[in-house]
Amino acid sequence: MGANMRKRDTIVLWPVYFDSTKTRVEGRKVPKRLATPSPKIDEVKKAIEQANLQLEAIPAAARPSAPWRSTGFVFVAKKGPKTQTLYRVARELQRLNAET
């Protein structure tokens, strides 16, 4: 994958970005109050779909900083700042987890 991992007009979202069990140094990107414990790629995909965002999942990928953990990631169509998208998906993840 390497060099063509970047796609125009998309952002990459890894499950760790929303993981309340991780620190910021370990890769969490949202505040702890918006984070969810150990979200899986399928949960992240569902949250993105619920937020009405276009997505393309790459389920077998591993983050370069943790190549031993194949968590997968999702390309999301860029609509506004990445932080805004992260918060939107994080809120959807929380809502989905509250339902289960």
C-alpha positions in Angstrom: 0.0 0.0 0.0 2.7 2.5 1.1 2.9 5.6 -1.1 -0.6 5.4 -2.5 -2.2 5.1 1.0 -3.0 8.8 0.8 -6.1 9.6 -1.3 -7.1 13.1 -2.4 -10.0 14.6 -0.5 -10.1 11.9 2.2 -8.9 11.5 5.7 -7.8 8.3 7.4 -9.4 7.2 10.7 -7.9 4.4 12.8 -9.9 2.8 15.6 -7.2 3.9 18.1 -8.2 7.5 17.5 -11.4 6.8 19.5 -10.0 4.4 22.1 -10.5 5.5 25.7 -8.0 2.9 26.9 -5.2 4.7 25.1 -3.4 7.9 25.9 -2.8 10.7 23.4 0.8 9.5 23.1 -0.5 6.0 22.2 -2.6 7.5 19.4 -6.0 8.6 20.8 -7.1 11.8 19.0 -10.4 12.7 20.7 -10.8 13.9 24.3 -11.4 11.0 26.8 -15.0 12.2 27.4 -15.7 11.4 23.7 -13.7 8.2 23.5 -15.0 4.6 23.6 -13.2 1.6 25.1 -11.4 -0.4 22.5 -13.6 0.2 19.4 -13.3 -2.3 16.5 -13.1 -1.4 12.9 -16.8 -2.5 12.3 -18.0 -0.2 15.0 -16.0 2.7 13.5 -17.5 1.9 10.1 -21.0 1.9 11.5 -20.5 5.2 13.3 -19.2 6.8 10.1 -22.2 5.5 8.1 -24.6 6.8 10.9 -22.8 10.2 10.5 -23.7 10.1 6.8 -20.1 10.2 5.6 -18.7 8.4 2.6 -16.2 5.7 3.6 -13.9 3.0 2.3 -12.6 0.5 4.8 -9.2 -1.2 4.7 -9.8 -3.9 7.4 -6.4 -5.8 7.3 -4.1 -2.7 7.7 -1.8 -2.1 10.6 -0.8 1.4 11.8 2.9 2.1 11.1 3.4 2.8 14.8 2.0 -0.6 15.8 2.7 -3.0 12.8 2.0 -6.0 15.0 -1.7 -5.0 15.5 -3.8 -5.3 12.4 -6.8 -3.1 13.4 -7.7 -1.8 10.0 -8.6 1.8 9.1 -11.2 3.8 7.2 -10.9 6.4 4.5 -13.5 9.0 5.0 -14.6 11.7 2.4 -13.2 15.0 3.7 -15.9 17.4 4.6 -14.5 20.2 6.8 -11.6 19.9 9.3 -10.4 16.5 10.4 -11.0 17.4 14.1 -14.7 18.1 13.3 -15.0 14.7 11.6 -13.2 12.9 14.5 -15.6 14.5 17.0 -18.6 13.6 14.9 -17.6 10.0 14.5 -16.7 9.8 18.2 -20.2 11.0 19.2 -21.8 8.5 16.9 -19.6 5.7 18.4 -20.7 6.7 21.9 -24.4 6.7 20.8 -24.0 3.3 19.2 -22.4 1.9 22.3 -25.1 3.4 24.5 -27.7 1.4 22.5 -26.0 -1.9 23.0 
